[in-house]
């Protein structure tokens, strides 16, 4: 019994004098960059329409860029902007995409930056939906479901 007590005391003394083992540091991986997309919608079109305006609000967790979009509902999707030039509203494509500053909601909306669904395959009817896949410089691509609906009153394109 004395031997067991002596060995226990020695083991406790050794344990008390030894260096504590450090826990391995947790890997500090940065969260992947993300872009949230909300309120996606497109305007209705008639059969044979050449294009349809589509809109969405994007918020990136880190500086990013909307670089492209695609949809099975049309031949292609372009990123556009609108501006006044000599009293005339002009629309042009943004071939380099659209900057998405970290933490700032960027609203693609009528009369400003927006998506143009070019050569729709069929008429876009109120109440239906279309899928649009958004591509970003850093964040992973994501597909949004856009409601087909008329613009709220006072939102001209």
Secondary structure as GFF3:
##gff-version 3
##sequence-region A 1 157
A	DSSP	alpha_helix	2	17	.	.	.	ID=ss1
A	DSSP	beta_strand	35	42	.	.	.	ID=ss2
A	DSSP	beta_strand	51	60	.	.	.	ID=ss3
A	DSSP	beta_strand	64	70	.	.	.	ID=ss4
A	DSSP	beta_strand	74	85	.	.	.	ID=ss5
A	DSSP	beta_strand	88	93	.	.	.	ID=ss6
A	DSSP	beta_strand	98	100	.	.	.	ID=ss7
A	DSSP	beta_strand	105	108	.	.	.	ID=ss8
A	DSSP	beta_strand	114	120	.	.	.	ID=ss9
A	DSSP	beta_strand	129	136	.	.	.	ID=ss10
A	DSSP	beta_strand	142	148	.	.	.	ID=ss11
###
